[in-house]
Amino acid sequence: MKYLPSFTIYKKYFKIRNYKTIYTMKPLSFGFFGVKALESAFLSNFFIERLHLFLKRKMKKRGKVWFRVIPFIGVTKKPLEVRMGKGKGPHEYWVYHVKKAQVFMELTISDTFLLKRTLRALQMKLPLKVKFIINKL
């Protein structure tokens, strides 16, 4: 499963700064449990892909995962020892800027023991501080 954008408005973006903006939280739409970011960070397409595979292995077909992020910001890089000028360079990878208080992943798991084990392992894998929220029906 490739997490790449189908189209972008601009070919190449400026560098995004990690401002202290707070995202207005929307309710959970797909799953019963959500993962809410407590700080802002960048998630690359490789990391989202690996996280998806990790959760699939951890849950063993007893749960489902929905990612509410699509990396659409292209990060460019010029090769080493290239002189200044002559453009910005080709795309190296794609990232998504997760803002503070944003729910970026939802999951549904039936088994409570498996849920606790999965959430604990997920918290260790993520590069940012997160909080788990429950959908109130």
Order of alpha helices (4+ residues) and beta strands (2+ residues): beta-beta-alpha-beta-beta-beta-beta-alpha-beta
